[in-house]
């Protein structure tokens, strides 16, 4: 999904932690001040990066991770 112009995807929590550690983005906060487990906000505006993470997220939610 897009939130305030940024891509937000559902991924395994370990993957979210890894992406955050790599400075790719941050855990998603829906506005409550609390991070949502397994949700990640990508900071890059690269559509190529968006595409790769969207595909990864689709596999995860389909149960094929």
PDB file of N, CA, C and O in Angstrom:
ATOM      1  N   UNK A   1       0.846  -1.180   0.000  1.00  0.00           N
ATOM      2  CA  UNK A   1       0.000   0.000   0.000  1.00  0.00           C
ATOM      3  C   UNK A   1       0.886   1.236   0.000  1.00  0.00           C
ATOM      4  O   UNK A   1       2.066   1.166   0.345  1.00  0.00           O
ATOM      5  N   UNK A   2       0.313   2.360  -0.386  1.00  0.00           N
ATOM      6  CA  UNK A   2       1.018   3.636  -0.329  1.00  0.00           C
ATOM      7  C   UNK A   2       0.457   4.457   0.823  1.00  0.00           C
ATOM      8  O   UNK A   2      -0.758   4.601   0.962  1.00  0.00           O
ATOM      9  N   UNK A   3       1.345   4.991   1.641  1.00  0.00           N
ATOM     10  CA  UNK A   3       0.963   5.858   2.747  1.00  0.00           C
ATOM     11  C   UNK A   3       1.850   7.097   2.674  1.00  0.00           C
ATOM     12  O   UNK A   3       3.071   7.016   2.812  1.00  0.00           O
ATOM     13  N   UNK A   4       1.221   8.228   2.457  1.00  0.00           N
ATOM     14  CA  UNK A   4       1.943   9.499   2.335  1.00  0.00           C
ATOM     15  C   UNK A   4       3.054   9.414   1.293  1.00  0.00           C
ATOM     16  O   UNK A   4       4.146   9.948   1.488  1.00  0.00           O
ATOM     17  N   UNK A   5       2.760   8.737   0.186  1.00  0.00           N
ATOM     18  CA  UNK A   5       3.710   8.635  -0.918  1.00  0.00           C
ATOM     19  C   UNK A   5       4.824   7.631  -0.727  1.00  0.00           C
ATOM     20  O   UNK A   5       5.742   7.569  -1.545  1.00  0.00           O
ATOM     21  N   UNK A   6       4.766   6.840   0.339  1.00  0.00           N
ATOM     22  CA  UNK A   6       5.797   5.837   0.593  1.00  0.00           C
ATOM     23  C   UNK A   6       5.188   4.443   0.512  1.00  0.00           C
ATOM     24  O   UNK A   6       4.036   4.229   0.887  1.00  0.00           O
ATOM     25  N   UNK A   7       5.988   3.496   0.012  1.00  0.00           N
ATOM     26  CA  UNK A   7       5.549   2.117  -0.086  1.00  0.00           C
ATOM     27  C   UNK A   7       5.613   1.463   1.293  1.00  0.00           C
ATOM     28  O   UNK A   7       6.618   1.566   1.997  1.00  0.00           O
ATOM     29  N   UNK A   8       4.517   0.785   1.669  1.00  0.00           N
ATOM     30  CA  UNK A   8       4.454   0.037   2.925  1.00  0.00           C
ATOM     31  C   UNK A   8       4.115  -1.403   2.570  1.00  0.00           C
ATOM     32  O   UNK A   8       3.144  -1.662   1.860  1.00  0.00           O
ATOM     33  N   UNK A   9       4.921  -2.338   3.067  1.00  0.00           N
ATOM     34  CA  UNK A   9       4.729  -3.752   2.735  1.00  0.00           C
ATOM     35  C   UNK A   9       4.748  -4.609   3.989  1.00  0.00           C
ATOM     36  O   UNK A   9       5.340  -4.242   5.004  1.00  0.00           O
ATOM     37  N   UNK A  10       4.087  -5.764   3.900  1.00  0.00           N
ATOM     38  CA  UNK A  10       4.087  -6.741   4.992  1.00  0.00           C
ATOM     39  C   UNK A  10       5.128  -7.804   4.668  1.00  0.00           C
ATOM     40  O   UNK A  10       5.072  -8.452   3.623  1.00  0.00           O
ATOM     41  N   UNK A  11       6.078  -7.970   5.582  1.00  0.00           N
ATOM     42  CA  UNK A  11       7.179  -8.915   5.416  1.00  0.00           C
ATOM     43  C   UNK A  11       7.419  -9.619   6.751  1.00  0.00           C
ATOM     44  O   UNK A  11       6.940  -9.152   7.784  1.00  0.00           O
ATOM     45  N   UNK A  12       8.148 -10.729   6.748  1.00  0.00           N
ATOM     46  CA  UNK A  12       8.491 -11.367   8.020  1.00  0.00           C
ATOM     47  C   UNK A  12       9.237 -10.378   8.928  1.00  0.00           C
ATOM     48  O   UNK A  12      10.023  -9.561   8.448  1.00  0.00           O
ATOM     49  N   UNK A  13       8.990 -10.457  10.214  1.00  0.00           N
ATOM     50  CA  UNK A  13       9.594  -9.489  11.136  1.00  0.00           C
ATOM     51  C   UNK A  13      11.123  -9.489  11.069  1.00  0.00           C
ATOM     52  O   UNK A  13      11.750  -8.444  11.244  1.00  0.00           O
ATOM     53  N   UNK A  14      11.731 -10.666  10.814  1.00  0.00           N
ATOM     54  CA  UNK A  14      13.187 -10.735  10.695  1.00  0.00           C
ATOM     55  C   UNK A  14      13.664  -9.932   9.480  1.00  0.00           C
ATOM     56  O   UNK A  14      14.708  -9.281   9.520  1.00  0.00           O
ATOM     57  N   UNK A  15      12.887  -9.993   8.412  1.00  0.00           N
ATOM     58  CA  UNK A  15      13.238  -9.252   7.190  1.00  0.00           C
ATOM     59  C   UNK A  15      13.100  -7.755   7.412  1.00  0.00           C
ATOM     60  O   UNK A  15      13.933  -6.973   6.952  1.00  0.00           O
ATOM     61  N   UNK A  16      12.039  -7.353   8.124  1.00  0.00           N
ATOM     62  CA  UNK A  16      11.865  -5.938   8.460  1.00  0.00           C
ATOM     63  C   UNK A  16      13.064  -5.458   9.267  1.00  0.00           C
ATOM     64  O   UNK A  16      13.628  -4.403   8.979  1.00  0.00           O
ATOM     65  N   UNK A  17      13.454  -6.233  10.275  1.00  0.00           N
ATOM     66  CA  UNK A  17      14.613  -5.871  11.101  1.00  0.00           C
ATOM     67  C   UNK A  17      15.866  -5.720  10.251  1.00  0.00           C
ATOM     68  O   UNK A  17      16.652  -4.795  10.454  1.00  0.00           O
ATOM     69  N   UNK A  18      16.050  -6.625   9.301  1.00  0.00           N
ATOM     70  CA  UNK A  18      17.218  -6.578   8.423  1.00  0.00           C
ATOM     71  C   UNK A  18      17.206  -5.329   7.551  1.00  0.00           C
ATOM     72  O   UNK A  18      18.230  -4.658   7.417  1.00  0.00           O
ATOM     73  N   UNK A  19      16.066  -5.010   6.961  1.00  0.00           N
ATOM     74  CA  UNK A  19      15.957  -3.817   6.112  1.00  0.00           C
ATOM     75  C   UNK A  19      16.190  -2.537   6.911  1.00  0.00           C
ATOM     76  O   UNK A  19      16.814  -1.597   6.418  1.00  0.00           O
ATOM     77  N   UNK A  20      15.689  -2.505   8.136  1.00  0.00           N
ATOM     78  CA  UNK A  20      15.901  -1.338   9.001  1.00  0.00           C
ATOM     79  C   UNK A  20      17.396  -1.211   9.326  1.00  0.00           C
ATOM     80  O   UNK A  20      17.953  -0.114   9.290  1.00  0.00           O
ATOM     81  N   UNK A  21      18.035  -2.336   9.643  1.00  0.00           N
ATOM     82  CA  UNK A  21      19.470  -2.326   9.958  1.00  0.00           C
ATOM     83  C   UNK A  21      20.302  -1.867   8.764  1.00  0.00           C
ATOM     84  O   UNK A  21      21.369  -1.279   8.939  1.00  0.00           O
ATOM     85  N   UNK A  22      19.816  -2.135   7.546  1.00  0.00           N
ATOM     86  CA  UNK A  22      20.511  -1.723   6.325  1.00  0.00           C
ATOM     87  C   UNK A  22      20.143  -0.295   5.908  1.00  0.00           C
ATOM     88  O   UNK A  22      20.557   0.166   4.844  1.00  0.00           O
ATOM     89  N   UNK A  23      19.377   0.395   6.732  1.00  0.00           N
ATOM     90  CA  UNK A  23      18.937   1.776   6.478  1.00  0.00           C
ATOM     91  C   UNK A  23      18.105   1.910   5.205  1.00  0.00           C
ATOM     92  O   UNK A  23      18.151   2.938   4.530  1.00  0.00           O
ATOM     93  N   UNK A  24      17.340   0.857   4.881  1.00  0.00           N
ATOM     94  CA  UNK A  24      16.464   0.880   3.712  1.00  0.00           C
ATOM     95  C   UNK A  24      15.158   1.630   4.000  1.00  0.00           C
ATOM     96  O   UNK A  24      14.497   2.123   3.086  1.00  0.00           O
ATOM     97  N   UNK A  25      14.804   1.705   5.277  1.00  0.00           N
ATOM     98  CA  UNK A  25      13.553   2.342   5.676  1.00  0.00           C
ATOM     99  C   UNK A  25      13.336   2.156   7.158  1.00  0.00           C
ATOM    100  O   UNK A  25      14.286   2.080   7.937  1.00  0.00           O
ATOM    101  N   UNK A  26      12.057   2.083   7.543  1.00  0.00           N
ATOM    102  CA  UNK A  26      11.744   1.983   8.967  1.00  0.00           C
ATOM    103  C   UNK A  26      10.488   1.145   9.182  1.00  0.00           C
ATOM    104  O   UNK A  26       9.697   0.951   8.259  1.00  0.00           O
ATOM    105  N   UNK A  27      10.311   0.649  10.409  1.00  0.00           N
ATOM    106  CA  UNK A  27       9.074  -0.075  10.706  1.00  0.00           C
ATOM    107  C   UNK A  27       7.888   0.874  10.514  1.00  0.00           C
ATOM    108  O   UNK A  27       7.997   2.071  10.777  1.00  0.00           O
ATOM    109  N   UNK A  28       6.768   0.340  10.060  1.00  0.00           N
ATOM    110  CA  UNK A  28       5.586   1.160   9.790  1.00  0.00           C
ATOM    111  C   UNK A  28       4.863   1.520  11.085  1.00  0.00           C
ATOM    112  O   UNK A  28       4.651   0.671  11.951  1.00  0.00           O
ATOM    113  N   UNK A  29       4.490   2.789  11.200  1.00  0.00           N
ATOM    114  CA  UNK A  29       3.691   3.303  12.314  1.00  0.00           C
ATOM    115  C   UNK A  29       2.432   3.905  11.700  1.00  0.00           C
ATOM    116  O   UNK A  29       2.511   4.836  10.899  1.00  0.00           O
ATOM    117  N   UNK A  30       1.281   3.377  12.074  1.00  0.00           N
ATOM    118  CA  UNK A  30       0.018   3.828  11.481  1.00  0.00           C
ATOM    119  C   UNK A  30      -0.479   5.147  12.058  1.00  0.00           C
ATOM    120  O   UNK A  30      -1.585   5.589  11.747  1.00  0.00           O
ATOM    121  N   UNK A  31       0.337   5.773  12.896  1.00  0.00           N
ATOM    122  CA  UNK A  31      -0.048   7.050  13.481  1.00  0.00           C
ATOM    123  C   UNK A  31      -0.346   6.948  14.965  1.00  0.00           C
ATOM    124  O   UNK A  31      -0.724   7.934  15.597  1.00  0.00           O
ATOM    125  N   UNK A  32      -0.179   5.766  15.518  1.00  0.00           N
ATOM    126  CA  UNK A  32      -0.450   5.562  16.939  1.00  0.00           C
ATOM    127  C   UNK A  32       0.794   5.735  17.795  1.00  0.00           C
ATOM    128  O   UNK A  32       0.719   5.722  19.024  1.00  0.00           O
ATOM    129  N   UNK A  33       1.940   5.898  17.139  1.00  0.00           N
ATOM    130  CA  UNK A  33       3.196   5.999  17.880  1.00  0.00           C
ATOM    131  C   UNK A  33       3.802   4.639  18.171  1.00  0.00           C
ATOM    132  O   UNK A  33       4.816   4.537  18.862  1.00  0.00           O
ATOM    133  N   UNK A  34       3.182   3.600  17.645  1.00  0.00           N
ATOM    134  CA  UNK A  34       3.636   2.234  17.894  1.00  0.00           C
ATOM    135  C   UNK A  34       3.899   1.544  16.555  1.00  0.00           C
ATOM    136  O   UNK A  34       3.068   1.604  15.649  1.00  0.00           O
ATOM    137  N   UNK A  35       5.046   0.896  16.433  1.00  0.00           N
ATOM    138  CA  UNK A  35       5.379   0.189  15.197  1.00  0.00           C
ATOM    139  C   UNK A  35       4.514  -1.055  15.058  1.00  0.00           C
ATOM    140  O   UNK A  35       4.249  -1.765  16.028  1.00  0.00           O
ATOM    141  N   UNK A  36       4.082  -1.299  13.828  1.00  0.00           N
ATOM    142  CA  UNK A  36       3.300  -2.495  13.542  1.00  0.00           C
ATOM    143  C   UNK A  36       4.242  -3.620  13.138  1.00  0.00           C
ATOM    144  O   UNK A  36       5.032  -3.477  12.205  1.00  0.00           O
ATOM    145  N   UNK A  37       4.152  -4.735  13.846  1.00  0.00           N
ATOM    146  CA  UNK A  37       5.005  -5.888  13.579  1.00  0.00           C
ATOM    147  C   UNK A  37       4.761  -6.395  12.169  1.00  0.00           C
ATOM    148  O   UNK A  37       3.617  -6.491  11.725  1.00  0.00           O
ATOM    149  N   UNK A  38       5.823  -6.715  11.478  1.00  0.00           N
ATOM    150  CA  UNK A  38       5.814  -7.248  10.121  1.00  0.00           C
ATOM    151  C   UNK A  38       5.453  -6.225   9.048  1.00  0.00           C
ATOM    152  O   UNK A  38       5.176  -6.609   7.912  1.00  0.00           O
ATOM    153  N   UNK A  39       5.448  -4.949   9.373  1.00  0.00           N
ATOM    154  CA  UNK A  39       5.152  -3.919   8.374  1.00  0.00           C
ATOM    155  C   UNK A  39       6.346  -2.992   8.243  1.00  0.00           C
ATOM    156  O   UNK A  39       6.935  -2.576   9.240  1.00  0.00           O
ATOM    157  N   UNK A  40       6.698  -2.671   7.000  1.00  0.00           N
ATOM    158  CA  UNK A  40       7.905  -1.910   6.707  1.00  0.00           C
ATOM    159  C   UNK A  40       7.592  -0.769   5.749  1.00  0.00           C
ATOM    160  O   UNK A  40       6.843  -0.938   4.786  1.00  0.00           O
ATOM    161  N   UNK A  41       8.179   0.402   6.026  1.00  0.00           N
ATOM    162  CA  UNK A  41       8.048   1.565   5.155  1.00  0.00           C
ATOM    163  C   UNK A  41       9.377   1.788   4.443  1.00  0.00           C
ATOM    164  O   UNK A  41      10.403   2.034   5.077  1.00  0.00           O
ATOM    165  N   UNK A  42       9.343   1.698   3.129  1.00  0.00           N
ATOM    166  CA  UNK A  42      10.548   1.889   2.320  1.00  0.00           C
ATOM    167  C   UNK A  42      10.819   3.376   2.138  1.00  0.00           C
ATOM    168  O   UNK A  42       9.919   4.133   1.776  1.00  0.00           O
ATOM    169  N   UNK A  43      12.045   3.793   2.385  1.00  0.00           N
ATOM    170  CA  UNK A  43      12.369   5.211   2.234  1.00  0.00           C
ATOM    171  C   UNK A  43      12.776   5.568   0.809  1.00  0.00           C
ATOM    172  O   UNK A  43      12.725   6.740   0.434  1.00  0.00           O
ATOM    173  N   UNK A  44      13.175   4.590   0.011  1.00  0.00           N
ATOM    174  CA  UNK A  44      13.600   4.845  -1.366  1.00  0.00           C
ATOM    175  C   UNK A  44      12.411   5.173  -2.266  1.00  0.00           C
ATOM    176  O   UNK A  44      11.313   4.646  -2.084  1.00  0.00           O
ATOM    177  N   UNK A  45      12.647   6.039  -3.225  1.00  0.00           N
ATOM    178  CA  UNK A  45      11.608   6.337  -4.215  1.00  0.00           C
ATOM    179  C   UNK A  45      11.868   5.575  -5.515  1.00  0.00           C
ATOM    180  O   UNK A  45      11.162   5.779  -6.503  1.00  0.00           O
ATOM    181  N   UNK A  46      12.861   4.711  -5.519  1.00  0.00           N
ATOM    182  CA  UNK A  46      13.199   3.927  -6.703  1.00  0.00           C
ATOM    183  C   UNK A  46      12.090   2.923  -7.002  1.00  0.00           C
ATOM    184  O   UNK A  46      11.800   2.053  -6.180  1.00  0.00           O
ATOM    185  N   UNK A  47      11.469   3.039  -8.178  1.00  0.00           N
ATOM    186  CA  UNK A  47      10.402   2.110  -8.527  1.00  0.00           C
ATOM    187  C   UNK A  47      10.940   0.693  -8.697  1.00  0.00           C
ATOM    188  O   UNK A  47      10.204  -0.276  -8.514  1.00  0.00           O
ATOM    189  N   UNK A  48      12.210   0.570  -9.044  1.00  0.00           N
ATOM    190  CA  UNK A  48      12.820  -0.753  -9.155  1.00  0.00           C
ATOM    191  C   UNK A  48      12.860  -1.419  -7.777  1.00  0.00           C
ATOM    192  O   UNK A  48      12.569  -2.608  -7.649  1.00  0.00           O
ATOM    193  N   UNK A  49      13.217  -0.657  -6.765  1.00  0.00           N
ATOM    194  CA  UNK A  49      13.255  -1.185  -5.391  1.00  0.00           C
ATOM    195  C   UNK A  49      11.838  -1.494  -4.915  1.00  0.00           C
ATOM    196  O   UNK A  49      11.608  -2.507  -4.255  1.00  0.00           O
ATOM    197  N   UNK A  50      10.886  -0.616  -5.252  1.00  0.00           N
ATOM    198  CA  UNK A  50       9.483  -0.839  -4.881  1.00  0.00           C
ATOM    199  C   UNK A  50       9.010  -2.177  -5.453  1.00  0.00           C
ATOM    200  O   UNK A  50       8.384  -2.976  -4.757  1.00  0.00           O
ATOM    201  N   UNK A  51       9.319  -2.404  -6.723  1.00  0.00           N
ATOM    202  CA  UNK A  51       8.871  -3.616  -7.404  1.00  0.00           C
ATOM    203  C   UNK A  51       9.414  -4.868  -6.705  1.00  0.00           C
ATOM    204  O   UNK A  51       8.670  -5.820  -6.467  1.00  0.00           O
ATOM    205  N   UNK A  52      10.694  -4.864  -6.381  1.00  0.00           N
ATOM    206  CA  UNK A  52      11.321  -6.027  -5.740  1.00  0.00           C
ATOM    207  C   UNK A  52      10.694  -6.312  -4.381  1.00  0.00           C
ATOM    208  O   UNK A  52      10.405  -7.464  -4.060  1.00  0.00           O
ATOM    209  N   UNK A  53      10.483  -5.272  -3.583  1.00  0.00           N
ATOM    210  CA  UNK A  53       9.894  -5.488  -2.258  1.00  0.00           C
ATOM    211  C   UNK A  53       8.420  -5.860  -2.354  1.00  0.00           C
ATOM    212  O   UNK A  53       7.932  -6.641  -1.537  1.00  0.00           O
ATOM    213  N   UNK A  54       7.715  -5.327  -3.317  1.00  0.00           N
ATOM    214  CA  UNK A  54       6.305  -5.683  -3.504  1.00  0.00           C
ATOM    215  C   UNK A  54       6.182  -7.164  -3.859  1.00  0.00           C
ATOM    216  O   UNK A  54       5.300  -7.852  -3.345  1.00  0.00           O
ATOM    217  N   UNK A  55       7.061  -7.658  -4.733  1.00  0.00           N
ATOM    218  CA  UNK A  55       7.050  -9.079  -5.091  1.00  0.00           C
ATOM    219  C   UNK A  55       7.361  -9.949  -3.869  1.00  0.00           C
ATOM    220  O   UNK A  55       6.730 -10.984  -3.654  1.00  0.00           O
ATOM    221  N   UNK A  56       8.334  -9.517  -3.080  1.00  0.00           N
ATOM    222  CA  UNK A  56       8.700 -10.247  -1.868  1.00  0.00           C
ATOM    223  C   UNK A  56       7.519 -10.290  -0.893  1.00  0.00           C
ATOM    224  O   UNK A  56       7.234 -11.329  -0.297  1.00  0.00           O
ATOM    225  N   UNK A  57       6.847  -9.167  -0.740  1.00  0.00           N
ATOM    226  CA  UNK A  57       5.690  -9.086   0.165  1.00  0.00           C
ATOM    227  C   UNK A  57       4.543  -9.970  -0.326  1.00  0.00           C
ATOM    228  O   UNK A  57       3.879 -10.624   0.479  1.00  0.00           O
ATOM    229  N   UNK A  58       4.307  -9.996  -1.635  1.00  0.00           N
ATOM    230  CA  UNK A  58       3.244 -10.844  -2.186  1.00  0.00           C
ATOM    231  C   UNK A  58       3.512 -12.317  -1.882  1.00  0.00           C
ATOM    232  O   UNK A  58       2.600 -13.050  -1.499  1.00  0.00           O
ATOM    233  N   UNK A  59       4.746 -12.745  -2.051  1.00  0.00           N
ATOM    234  CA  UNK A  59       5.095 -14.128  -1.731  1.00  0.00           C
ATOM    235  C   UNK A  59       4.855 -14.418  -0.259  1.00  0.00           C
ATOM    236  O   UNK A  59       4.350 -15.485   0.090  1.00  0.00           O
ATOM    237  N   UNK A  60       5.212 -13.477   0.605  1.00  0.00           N
ATOM    238  CA  UNK A  60       5.052 -13.662   2.030  1.00  0.00           C
ATOM    239  C   UNK A  60       3.572 -13.798   2.409  1.00  0.00           C
ATOM    240  O   UNK A  60       3.203 -14.722   3.132  1.00  0.00           O
ATOM    241  N   UNK A  61       2.747 -12.908   1.937  1.00  0.00           N
ATOM    242  CA  UNK A  61       1.327 -12.964   2.325  1.00  0.00           C
ATOM    243  C   UNK A  61       0.591 -14.127   1.670  1.00  0.00           C
ATOM    244  O   UNK A  61      -0.446 -14.567   2.167  1.00  0.00           O
ATOM    245  N   UNK A  62       1.124 -14.628   0.556  1.00  0.00           N
ATOM    246  CA  UNK A  62       0.547 -15.806  -0.077  1.00  0.00           C
ATOM    247  C   UNK A  62       1.031 -17.092   0.595  1.00  0.00           C
ATOM    248  O   UNK A  62       0.566 -18.183   0.267  1.00  0.00           O
ATOM    249  N   UNK A  63       1.972 -16.955   1.541  1.00  0.00           N
ATOM    250  CA  UNK A  63       2.477 -18.128   2.257  1.00  0.00           C
ATOM    251  C   UNK A  63       3.574 -18.870   1.552  1.00  0.00           C
ATOM    252  O   UNK A  63       3.834 -20.035   1.851  1.00  0.00           O
ATOM    253  N   UNK A  64       4.234 -18.200   0.603  1.00  0.00           N
ATOM    254  CA  UNK A  64       5.303 -18.858  -0.154  1.00  0.00           C
ATOM    255  C   UNK A  64       6.679 -18.298   0.188  1.00  0.00           C
ATOM    256  O   UNK A  64       7.582 -18.349  -0.647  1.00  0.00           O
ATOM    257  N   UNK A  65       6.855 -17.778   1.364  1.00  0.00           N
ATOM    258  CA  UNK A  65       8.163 -17.205   1.719  1.00  0.00           C
ATOM    259  C   UNK A  65       9.104 -18.333   1.951  1.00  0.00           C
ATOM    260  O   UNK A  65      10.273 -18.108   2.265  1.00  0.00           O
TER     261      UNK A  65
END
